[in-house]
Structure formats: structure tokens, C-alpha cells
Amino acid sequence: MQPYLIQFNDLDDLAAEIPAGHVVRVTALDITEATFDGVTELRIAGIGVHVRAISPEGHLLACYLPVARLQVFGRPPRPDDPTRKEYEEAWDKAEDLKRRVSDYLAGKGFDLRPGVIYLGDIAPMYGAWSSDPGREEEASR
């Protein structure tokens, strides 16, 4: 059987798809895209948490939890870029979300390992985490 890429729009659905003890990779990433508006160093930085695993059947399972999407100059943003502070705050939020996701998945019995499973040129589908205990915390701030 040919393996497929299965993207989930909710982390809980990905977690329900694979058995406990299975390897899951969780990382915070900045996927930066160049823009074509004539400004050479202008980029769109998509910062978020990527959760990926390979199912027992060999399918690639993925869920992307976006944190921020910012226009920045350079990669990473130059020190004098006015969005540098927003960029760094987004990274802090992504690292916090990564910790919560890792704790959640470890609590479900998954084997968390470092690394990223490459998706090739396929853009990650935006997902969410409906049972995120930190979501209510952030909303109350």
C-alpha cells in the first residue's frame, strides 16, 4: 500500500489515530516564505508547532498549530526590524505551546523524540487543539 500524508485540523484527532507508545515528533518551527513585491528581504514568517508521526501503516500524520504569521525583513528579522519584538514574542508563545503539546502527548503514552518529518513542498494545513488547557489562560489575558 502506498503511504499517504494525512493532515489533521485538530491535535486531538491526530492523537486518537495512533497507538500509545508510538513515536511522535513535536517541534516549533519558523517556515519563512519570500514575498515577490520588489522588497528583496521582505519575508512572511509562519511560526508554529508541528506535530508529526508515521502511523503503523506507514502513513505520515501531521498537525500544524500556528502561533503567528508576520512580515519581517531578513531571516531571522534584522535587529533594527520593528517587528523583531513581535517575532521574538511569537517564538516564546510557540515554545510554550510546544511544551504543553509535549506534556499532553507524553501523558497519552506517546514516545516523544526530537526531529522533523519532512513534508516536501506540501504546505501544512492550519490546525487547532480543541482541548488545549492553555487556550483559556491566553483568552483571559
Secondary structure, DSSP 4 states (H G I P E B T S, - for coil): ----EEE-SBHHHHHHHS-TT-EEEEEEEEEEEE--SS-TTEEEEEEEEEEEEE-TTS-EEEEEEEEEEEEEETTTT-TT-TTHHHHHHHHHHHHHHHHHHHHHHHHTT-EEE------TTPPPPB-B-TT-HHHHHHHT-
